[in-house]
Amino acid sequence: MEDRKKGDQNERPLEDRVAELESRLDQRNRDIEALQHAHTHLSRRTRMFERIHPLFLNPENIEDNIEFVMDVLLEEIDAEAGSILLIDFEDREFFFAATRGPVAEEIKKVRFPVDRGIAGACAQNNLTIALSDVESDPRFYREITDQLGFTVKSLLAVPLTYRGTPIGVIELINKREGIDFLSQEIAAVEKVAVLAGRLIGLGDRLRGG
């Protein structure tokens, strides 16, 4: 019976056997590529955490810590611009605590209501929002970009919370490679946001805020 099976396999057309081998090879290459991507993103996430964790030794240095977190994010996630927005609870407005990009200095002067824009939707719903066509989204608050003359194409907004309370939003704008933020990149930014939210909230408590 075994000899018959071997004979049947040998009788298969050569083209079919070659095609099967090529298919297996292609699948193996895809598996290897997927593992390489997973390793790259895991290494990136680990680097980000290792760089941010020491900030908890001096959490009261809120401004410096926020700037450092912003730098780490843009060094690891290749985007044109980024910002960390915090909530002014007295005036119910967002203000830009850290900014990077072509209009970084100009946007620092901007404040807007916490219920406006994609940042507002992100914070109020405690929801990550990733968009590849921002201007088509009805939540987009175009008054800011029109005022500054800056075009937003893709955007990743991740909520900052402390003890369950929204305190701000991390935004990364205009991904340089491709139009979509990858799921691994989104997950990494979400993990950083958890650390950043705790860091900011703890620093504020130590200052007596």
C-alpha positions in Angstrom: 0.0 0.0 0.0 2.9 2.4 0.8 4.6 1.7 -2.5 1.3 2.5 -4.3 1.1 5.9 -2.5 4.6 6.7 -3.4 4.0 5.8 -6.9 0.8 7.9 -7.0 2.8 10.9 -5.8 5.5 10.4 -8.4 2.9 10.2 -11.1 1.7 13.7 -10.3 2.6 16.2 -13.0 5.9 17.9 -12.4 4.3 21.4 -12.8 1.9 20.6 -9.9 4.7 19.5 -7.6 6.8 22.6 -8.4 3.8 24.8 -7.8 3.2 23.2 -4.4 6.8 23.7 -3.5 6.7 27.3 -4.5 3.5 27.8 -2.5 5.1 26.3 0.6 8.2 28.5 0.1 6.1 31.6 -0.3 4.2 30.8 2.9 7.4 30.2 4.8 8.8 33.5 3.6 5.6 35.3 4.7 5.9 33.6 8.1 9.5 34.8 8.5 8.6 38.3 7.4 5.7 38.4 9.9 8.1 37.2 12.7 10.6 39.9 11.8 7.9 42.6 11.9 6.7 41.4 15.2 10.2 41.4 16.6 10.8 44.9 15.3 7.7 46.3 16.9 8.4 44.4 20.2 11.9 45.9 20.3 10.5 49.4 19.6 7.9 49.1 22.3 10.5 47.8 24.8 12.8 50.7 23.9 10.0 53.2 24.5 9.1 51.8 27.9 12.8 51.6 29.0 13.2 55.3 28.1 10.0 56.5 29.8 10.1 54.4 33.0 13.0 56.4 34.6 10.8 59.6 34.5 8.9 58.2 37.4 11.9 59.0 39.6 11.0 62.7 39.2 7.3 62.8 38.2 7.0 66.4 39.5 9.0 67.6 36.5 5.8 67.6 34.5 6.8 69.9 31.6 10.1 68.3 31.0 8.6 64.8 31.2 5.9 65.6 28.7 8.4 67.0 26.2 10.5 63.9 26.6 7.6 61.5 26.0 6.7 63.5 22.9 10.3 63.1 21.6 10.3 59.4 22.3 7.0 58.9 20.4 8.1 60.7 17.3 11.5 59.0 17.3 9.8 55.6 17.3 6.7 56.3 15.3 7.6 58.0 12.0 5.1 60.9 11.8 5.4 64.5 10.5 4.0 66.1 13.6 2.7 65.3 17.1 1.3 66.9 20.2 0.3 66.1 23.7 -2.9 68.0 24.7 -3.9 68.4 28.3 -7.3 69.5 29.7 -7.6 72.8 31.6 -10.4 71.6 33.9 -11.3 75.1 35.1 -11.9 76.5 31.6 -12.9 73.2 30.0 -10.4 73.6 27.2 -7.6 71.7 25.6 -4.1 73.3 25.6 -1.0 72.0 23.8 1.5 70.9 26.5 4.0 69.6 23.9 4.2 70.0 20.1 6.4 68.9 17.3 6.2 69.6 13.6 6.1 72.4 11.0 3.7 74.6 13.0 4.8 73.6 16.5 5.4 77.1 17.9 2.2 78.5 16.4 -0.1 75.8 17.7 1.2 76.2 21.3 -0.9 79.4 21.5 -4.1 77.6 20.5 -6.8 76.5 23.0 -10.2 75.0 22.1 -13.2 73.4 24.0 -12.8 69.9 25.3 -15.9 68.8 23.4 -14.6 69.8 20.0 -12.6 67.9 17.3 -11.2 64.5 17.2 -9.3 65.1 20.4 -12.6 65.9 22.1 -14.2 62.7 20.9 -11.1 60.7 21.9 -11.0 62.1 25.5 -14.7 62.1 26.2 -15.2 58.5 25.0 -11.9 57.2 26.2 -11.4 55.9 22.7 -8.4 55.6 20.4 -9.1 57.1 17.0 -7.0 56.3 14.0 -7.8 58.0 10.7 -6.3 57.8 7.2 -8.5 60.5 5.7 -9.0 63.1 8.5 -10.7 65.8 6.5 -13.6 63.5 5.6 -14.4 62.8 9.3 -17.2 65.1 10.6 -15.5 65.4 14.0 -12.5 67.1 12.4 -12.1 70.6 13.8 -10.7 72.4 10.8 -10.6 75.9 12.2 -7.2 75.2 13.8 -5.6 73.8 10.6 -7.1 76.5 8.5 -5.8 79.1 10.9 -2.3 77.6 10.8 -2.2 76.6 7.1 -1.3 73.0 8.0 -2.8 70.0 6.2 -3.7 67.0 8.3 -4.0 63.8 6.3 -3.7 60.9 8.8 -4.0 61.1 12.5 -3.8 58.9 15.6 -5.4 60.1 18.8 -5.0 58.2 22.0 -6.6 59.2 25.3 -4.5 60.1 28.4 -6.3 59.1 31.6 -5.4 59.1 35.3 -7.4 56.9 37.7 -10.1 56.6 35.1 -10.4 60.4 34.5 -9.6 61.8 31.0 -6.7 64.3 31.4 -5.6 64.8 27.7 -4.8 63.2 24.4 -1.7 62.2 22.5 -1.9 63.0 18.8 0.4 61.8 16.0 -0.2 63.4 12.6 0.6 62.5 9.0 2.4 59.1 9.1 5.3 59.3 6.7 5.3 55.7 5.4 1.9 54.7 4.1 -1.4 56.3 5.1 -2.4 54.0 8.0 -1.0 53.7 11.4 -0.2 50.0 11.9 -2.0 48.0 14.7 1.3 47.4 16.4 2.1 51.1 16.4 -1.3 52.0 17.8 -0.9 49.4 20.5 2.6 50.8 21.4 1.3 54.4 21.6 -1.6 53.2 23.8 0.8 51.6 26.2 2.9 54.8 26.3 -0.3 56.8 26.9 -1.0 54.6 30.0 2.4 55.4 31.4 2.2 59.1 30.4 -1.2 59.5 32.1 0.1 58.0 35.3 3.2 60.1 35.1 1.3 63.4 34.6 -1.4 62.6 37.2 1.2 61.7 39.8 3.3 64.8 39.1 0.2 67.0 39.4 -0.6 65.4 42.8 2.9 65.9 44.1 2.7 69.5 43.1 -0.6 69.8 45.1 -2.8 70.1 42.0 
